[in-house]
Structures are given as C-alpha cells and as structure tokens.
Amino acid sequence: MKINGSNIDKIMGVYRKQGVQGKKPERVSGADGARKADRIELSAEAKDFQLALKALLQVPEVREGKVEDIKSRIRAGEYNVSAEEVADKIIEGLFIDKKV
C-alpha cells in the first residue's frame, strides 16, 4: 500500500473512529512534583583537558620574539643553518606525523 497525502487522511480517520490517539510524552518530575532540570557532570579527565585547552588558546601561534631575532640575524648575515640540520628536522617531522 502506498501512503501519500490523500491516503494519510483516510488512515487517520480510521484511527479516530477507533478511538486510538497518539500517546503524549510523559513529563519527568521529582518526588515533590517539580520538574527536574537537566544535569551534566564532567569527568576529572575532561576538566583537565578543558583547563589545558584554555591555556593552549592563550599561547600565541607565532612567537614574535623568536621571529624578530631570526629576522635581525638574517639581516646581519649571522644566521646560518646547515642543510643537514634542515634535512634531519624534515625527516623527524615525517616520523612524528606518522605516530599521531
């Protein structure tokens, strides 16, 4: 049987004749009849995570002091990095990405 707009009215009419009505959801109340409020309780681990996240959000993404130091050393011609160190850091980064 296909149920479309016209059939729904007929079906609902049959249910009304039989006295069948949808059940309304019951309200949850406390012992004194007052409605209970929803509650949420965070675990200690979640609270620690929330605290760490808040601290992390306060740290700037770019360390301006370090950037300025490197810029001034580059301008003065005193900033030298070996290609081997750069390659080592790239490879180290690849292994760290795989662990995460």
C-alpha positions in Angstrom: 0.0 0.0 0.0 1.3 3.4 -1.0 0.9 6.1 1.6 0.6 9.6 0.2 -1.2 12.8 1.2 -4.7 11.6 0.4 -4.3 8.2 2.0 -3.0 9.7 5.2 -6.3 11.5 5.9 -8.2 8.2 5.3 -5.9 6.3 7.6 -6.1 8.9 10.4 -9.9 8.9 10.0 -9.9 5.1 10.7 -7.8 5.6 13.8 -10.1 8.4 15.1 -13.2 6.2 14.7 -11.5 3.5 16.7 -10.5 6.0 19.4 -6.8 5.5 19.0 -4.8 8.5 19.8 -1.1 9.1 19.9 0.5 8.8 23.3 1.8 12.1 24.6 5.2 12.0 26.2 5.2 11.9 30.0 6.8 14.7 31.9 9.5 13.7 34.3 9.2 15.2 37.7 10.8 14.8 41.0 9.3 13.4 44.2 7.8 16.7 45.1 6.2 17.1 41.7 8.6 19.8 40.5 10.3 19.3 37.1 13.8 18.2 37.3 16.5 20.2 35.5 18.9 18.5 33.1 22.4 17.9 34.6 25.8 17.2 33.1 28.8 16.1 35.0 32.3 16.2 33.6 35.0 13.7 34.5 38.2 14.8 36.1 40.0 13.9 32.8 37.6 16.2 30.8 38.1 19.0 33.3 41.9 18.7 33.0 41.5 18.7 29.2 39.4 21.8 29.3 42.0 23.5 31.5 44.8 22.6 29.2 42.9 23.7 26.1 42.2 27.1 27.7 45.9 27.5 28.5 46.8 26.5 25.0 44.4 29.0 23.4 46.2 31.8 25.4 49.6 31.0 23.8 50.2 32.9 20.6 50.6 30.9 17.4 53.7 32.8 16.3 56.5 33.5 18.8 57.1 37.1 17.8 60.3 37.4 19.8 61.9 34.4 18.1 60.8 35.6 14.6 62.3 39.1 15.2 65.5 37.5 16.5 65.9 35.4 13.3 65.0 38.3 11.1 67.7 40.5 12.7 70.3 37.7 12.4 69.4 37.2 8.7 69.8 41.0 8.0 73.1 41.0 9.8 74.3 37.9 7.9 74.7 35.9 11.1 72.0 33.3 10.5 73.5 30.1 9.2 71.7 26.8 9.1 73.3 23.6 7.8 71.4 21.7 5.1 72.0 18.5 7.2 70.1 20.0 10.2 67.2 21.0 7.9 67.0 17.5 6.4 67.1 15.9 9.8 64.2 18.1 11.0 62.2 17.3 7.9 62.7 13.5 8.4 61.9 13.9 12.1 58.7 15.6 11.3 57.7 12.8 8.9 58.1 10.2 11.7 56.2 12.4 14.2 53.3 12.8 11.8 53.0 9.0 11.3 52.9 8.4 15.1 50.0 10.8 15.5 
